[in-house]
Amino acid sequence: MKYALLGLPCAIALAAPLYNSIEPKLFGFPFFFWSQLALIPLTVVCVLVVYIGVRR
């Protein structure tokens, strides 16, 4: 159960039809691209939380 948090970024990345759109744009990037870039820090935080939880 400790590793369930790792499924969150995977599930979001696989749900591409939910965020496959052009609008809204951020600094000229369509929503699809900047949402994928925003997924990177979310993944890092999830991995860090699981790592700290397993390490204890």
LUMVOZA-317677 format. One record per atom (N, C-alpha, C, O): residue number from 1; residue in three letters; chain; atom name; x, y, z. Coordinates in steps of 0.2 Angstrom, whole numbers. Each point is the difference from the previous one (the first is absolute). Layout:
BEGIN
> n,res,chain,atom,u,v,w
> NUM,ALA,A,CA,X,Y,Z
...
//
This chain:
BEGIN
> n,res,chain,atom,u,v,w
> 1,MET,A,N,4,-6,0
> 1,MET,A,CA,-4,6,0
> 1,MET,A,C,4,6,0
> 1,MET,A,O,-2,6,-2
> 2,LYS,A,N,9,-6,4
> 2,LYS,A,CA,4,5,0
> 2,LYS,A,C,1,3,-7
> 2,LYS,A,O,2,6,-1
> 3,TYR,A,N,-2,-10,-4
> 3,TYR,A,CA,2,2,-6
> 3,TYR,A,C,-6,2,-5
> 3,TYR,A,O,1,2,-6
> 4,ALA,A,N,-7,-1,9
> 4,ALA,A,CA,-6,2,-3
> 4,ALA,A,C,1,7,-3
> 4,ALA,A,O,-3,1,-5
> 5,LEU,A,N,6,3,9
> 5,LEU,A,CA,1,7,-3
> 5,LEU,A,C,4,1,-6
> 5,LEU,A,O,-1,4,-4
> 6,LEU,A,N,5,-9,2
> 6,LEU,A,CA,4,0,-6
> 6,LEU,A,C,-5,-1,-6
> 6,LEU,A,O,2,1,-6
> 7,GLY,A,N,-8,-4,7
> 7,GLY,A,CA,-5,-1,-5
> 7,GLY,A,C,-3,7,-3
> 7,GLY,A,O,-3,0,-5
> 8,LEU,A,N,3,5,10
> 8,LEU,A,CA,-3,6,-2
> 8,LEU,A,C,3,3,-6
> 8,LEU,A,O,-4,2,-5
> 9,PRO,A,N,10,0,4
> 9,PRO,A,CA,3,3,-6
> 9,PRO,A,C,-1,-5,-6
> 9,PRO,A,O,-1,3,-5
> 10,CYS,A,N,1,-9,6
> 10,CYS,A,CA,-1,-5,-6
> 10,CYS,A,C,-7,1,-2
> 10,CYS,A,O,-1,0,-6
> 11,ALA,A,N,-4,0,10
> 11,ALA,A,CA,-7,0,-1
> 11,ALA,A,C,-1,7,-4
> 11,ALA,A,O,-4,0,-5
> 12,ILE,A,N,7,5,8
> 12,ILE,A,CA,-1,7,-4
> 12,ILE,A,C,3,0,-7
> 12,ILE,A,O,-3,3,-4
> 13,ALA,A,N,9,-6,4
> 13,ALA,A,CA,3,0,-7
> 13,ALA,A,C,-4,-4,-5
> 13,ALA,A,O,0,1,-6
> 14,LEU,A,N,-3,-6,8
> 14,LEU,A,CA,-4,-5,-4
> 14,LEU,A,C,-7,3,-2
> 14,LEU,A,O,-3,-3,-4
> 15,ALA,A,N,1,8,8
> 15,ALA,A,CA,-7,3,-1
> 15,ALA,A,C,1,6,-5
> 15,ALA,A,O,-3,5,1
> 16,ALA,A,N,7,-6,-6
> 16,ALA,A,CA,1,5,-5
> 16,ALA,A,C,-6,3,-3
> 16,ALA,A,O,-1,6,-2
> 17,PRO,A,N,-5,-10,0
> 17,PRO,A,CA,-6,3,-3
> 17,PRO,A,C,-3,6,5
> 17,PRO,A,O,-3,4,-3
> 18,LEU,A,N,5,-4,9
> 18,LEU,A,CA,-3,5,5
> 18,LEU,A,C,3,6,-1
> 18,LEU,A,O,-3,6,1
> 19,TYR,A,N,10,-6,-3
> 19,TYR,A,CA,3,7,0
> 19,TYR,A,C,3,1,-7
> 19,TYR,A,O,5,4,-1
> 20,ASN,A,N,-7,-8,-4
> 20,ASN,A,CA,2,1,-7
> 20,ASN,A,C,-4,6,-4
> 20,ASN,A,O,-5,-1,-3
> 21,SER,A,N,8,7,5
> 21,SER,A,CA,-4,6,-3
> 21,SER,A,C,6,5,-1
> 21,SER,A,O,5,0,3
> 22,ILE,A,N,-7,5,-7
> 22,ILE,A,CA,5,6,-2
> 22,ILE,A,C,-1,5,5
> 22,ILE,A,O,5,3,3
> 23,GLU,A,N,-11,-1,-1
> 23,GLU,A,CA,-2,5,5
> 23,GLU,A,C,0,-2,7
> 23,GLU,A,O,-2,-6,1
> 24,PRO,A,N,4,9,4
> 24,PRO,A,CA,3,6,0
> 24,PRO,A,C,8,0,-1
> 24,PRO,A,O,3,-5,1
> 25,LYS,A,N,-1,10,-4
> 25,LYS,A,CA,8,0,-1
> 25,LYS,A,C,3,4,5
> 25,LYS,A,O,-2,4,4
> 26,LEU,A,N,8,-6,-2
> 26,LEU,A,CA,5,3,5
> 26,LEU,A,C,6,1,-4
> 26,LEU,A,O,4,-5,-2
> 27,PHE,A,N,-2,11,2
> 27,PHE,A,CA,6,3,-4
> 27,PHE,A,C,1,-3,-7
> 27,PHE,A,O,5,-2,-2
> 28,GLY,A,N,-11,1,-1
> 28,GLY,A,CA,0,-2,-7
> 28,GLY,A,C,-1,-8,-1
> 28,GLY,A,O,0,-2,-5
> 29,PHE,A,N,1,-1,11
> 29,PHE,A,CA,0,-8,0
> 29,PHE,A,C,-7,-2,0
> 29,PHE,A,O,-4,3,5
> 30,PRO,A,N,1,-7,-9
> 30,PRO,A,CA,-6,-3,1
> 30,PRO,A,C,-1,-4,7
> 30,PRO,A,O,5,-2,3
> 31,PHE,A,N,-11,1,-1
> 31,PHE,A,CA,-2,-3,6
> 31,PHE,A,C,4,-7,1
> 31,PHE,A,O,2,-2,5
> 32,PHE,A,N,-3,-2,-11
> 32,PHE,A,CA,3,-7,1
> 32,PHE,A,C,7,0,2
> 32,PHE,A,O,2,-4,4
> 33,PHE,A,N,2,9,-7
> 33,PHE,A,CA,7,0,1
> 33,PHE,A,C,2,2,7
> 33,PHE,A,O,4,-3,3
> 34,TRP,A,N,-7,9,-1
> 34,TRP,A,CA,2,2,7
> 34,TRP,A,C,-3,-4,5
> 34,TRP,A,O,3,0,6
> 35,SER,A,N,-8,-3,-7
> 35,SER,A,CA,-3,-5,5
> 35,SER,A,C,5,-6,1
> 35,SER,A,O,1,-3,5
> 36,GLN,A,N,2,1,-11
> 36,GLN,A,CA,5,-5,1
> 36,GLN,A,C,6,2,4
> 36,GLN,A,O,3,-4,3
> 37,LEU,A,N,-1,10,-5
> 37,LEU,A,CA,6,3,4
> 37,LEU,A,C,-2,1,8
> 37,LEU,A,O,5,-1,4
> 38,ALA,A,N,-11,2,-3
> 38,ALA,A,CA,-2,1,7
> 38,ALA,A,C,0,-7,4
> 38,ALA,A,O,0,0,6
> 39,LEU,A,N,-1,-5,-10
> 39,LEU,A,CA,0,-7,3
> 39,LEU,A,C,6,-2,2
> 39,LEU,A,O,1,-4,5
> 40,ILE,A,N,5,7,-7
> 40,ILE,A,CA,6,-2,2
> 40,ILE,A,C,2,2,8
> 40,ILE,A,O,2,-5,3
> 41,PRO,A,N,-4,11,-1
> 41,PRO,A,CA,1,1,7
> 41,PRO,A,C,-5,-4,4
> 41,PRO,A,O,2,-2,6
> 42,LEU,A,N,-8,1,-8
> 42,LEU,A,CA,-5,-4,4
> 42,LEU,A,C,3,-7,0
> 42,LEU,A,O,0,-3,6
> 43,THR,A,N,3,0,-11
> 43,THR,A,CA,3,-7,1
> 43,THR,A,C,6,0,5
> 43,THR,A,O,1,-4,4
> 44,VAL,A,N,3,10,-4
> 44,VAL,A,CA,6,0,4
> 44,VAL,A,C,-3,0,7
> 44,VAL,A,O,3,-3,5
> 45,VAL,A,N,-8,7,-3
> 45,VAL,A,CA,-3,0,7
> 45,VAL,A,C,-3,-6,2
> 45,VAL,A,O,1,-2,5
> 46,CYS,A,N,-4,-2,-10
> 46,CYS,A,CA,-3,-6,2
> 46,CYS,A,C,6,-5,1
> 46,CYS,A,O,-1,-4,5
> 47,VAL,A,N,6,4,-9
> 47,VAL,A,CA,5,-5,1
> 47,VAL,A,C,4,2,7
> 47,VAL,A,O,2,-5,4
> 48,LEU,A,N,-1,11,-2
> 48,LEU,A,CA,3,2,6
> 48,LEU,A,C,-4,-2,6
> 48,LEU,A,O,3,-3,5
> 49,VAL,A,N,-10,4,-5
> 49,VAL,A,CA,-4,-2,5
> 49,VAL,A,C,0,-8,1
> 49,VAL,A,O,1,-2,6
> 50,VAL,A,N,-1,-2,-11
> 50,VAL,A,CA,1,-7,1
> 50,VAL,A,C,7,-2,2
> 50,VAL,A,O,0,-4,4
> 51,TYR,A,N,5,7,-6
> 51,TYR,A,CA,7,-1,2
> 51,TYR,A,C,0,1,7
> 51,TYR,A,O,3,-4,4
> 52,ILE,A,N,-5,10,-1
> 52,ILE,A,CA,1,1,7
> 52,ILE,A,C,-5,-5,4
> 52,ILE,A,O,2,-2,5
> 53,GLY,A,N,-8,1,-7
> 53,GLY,A,CA,-4,-5,3
> 53,GLY,A,C,3,-7,1
> 53,GLY,A,O,-1,-3,5
> 54,VAL,A,N,4,1,-11
> 54,VAL,A,CA,3,-7,0
> 54,VAL,A,C,7,0,4
> 54,VAL,A,O,1,-5,4
> 55,ARG,A,N,2,10,-4
> 55,ARG,A,CA,7,1,4
> 55,ARG,A,C,-1,-1,7
> 55,ARG,A,O,4,-2,4
> 56,ARG,A,N,-10,5,-1
> 56,ARG,A,CA,-1,-1,7
> 56,ARG,A,C,-2,-6,3
> 56,ARG,A,O,-1,-1,6
//
